[in-house]
Amino acid sequence: MSMHDSVTPVPEGYSAPPELPTNRLSYRLDMIILLLGRAISWLWLVTLAVVLTNVVNRFILGRGSIAVEELSWHLFGATMILTLAYAVVSDDHVRVDVIREKFSLRTQAWIELLGILLLALPILYLMADQLYQYGYRSYLRGERSQAPSGLPYRFIIKTLIPIGLTLVAVALFSRALRCTTLLFGFPRRVLKTTPRQ
C-alpha cells in the first residue's frame, strides 16, 4: 500500500464494480444512492398491495376504483424512476459487454468516461431541466386526473421523474470519478475492505 492510499471499510451490500478503483467522493455518492435505493425499494411492497387491492375490488367485489388504479400506476412509475440510480451504482443495469470485454481495462474506462461526460450527463441535464419545468407548470395549474374520480396533485408524479433522472446523473458522475481515478490517479484511490461479519 502506498502512502497515497487509505483504507475505508465497505458496508455490506456495496458492490461497486471491482475493476474500477473507488475514491472518497465516489464512495460517499454511491452510499447515498444505495441508501436511498434501499429505502425507496420498500415502495414495491406498497405498489403490490395497491395492485392487489385494485384486482380484488375490480374482479372479485365488482367495484373498481379509478383512483386506486391510478395510484398503482403512479407508485409503479415513481418506484421505477427513483431506483434507476441504484441499478447504476450496484451495476445491475442491462449492458451489452460483447465488444467492451475485449478491450483492456484502461480502454474500457476511457470509453465509459467519454460516454458519461459527452453523452449521458448532457442528455440527462437537458431532460431533467425540461421535466422540472413540466412538473412546476403542473403544480401552478393545479393539474389533476382527467377522470372525475381520479387522483389530484398530478405534479407529484411529474416532479419525481426529473428527481429520478438527477439521481441517475449523480450515480453516473460517481462512475466517471472512478474512471478518472483509474486513468489519472485523481481523485486519490481509496482501498476497500470487506466488513467484519
Salt bridges, closest charged atoms under 4 A:
GLU19 OE2 - ARG100 NH2 3.99
GLU19 OE2 - ARG175 NH2 3.88
ASP30 OD2 - ARG178 NH1 2.46
GLU69 OE1 - ARG58 NH1 3.40
ASP91 OD1 - HIS93 ND1 3.81
ASP91 OD1 - ARG95 NH2 3.18
ASP97 OD1 - ARG100 NH1 3.91
GLU112 OE2 - ARG95 NH2 3.83
GLU112 OE1 - ARG100 NH2 3.39
GLU112 OE2 - ARG175 NE 2.50
GLU143 OE2 - LYS158 NZ 2.84
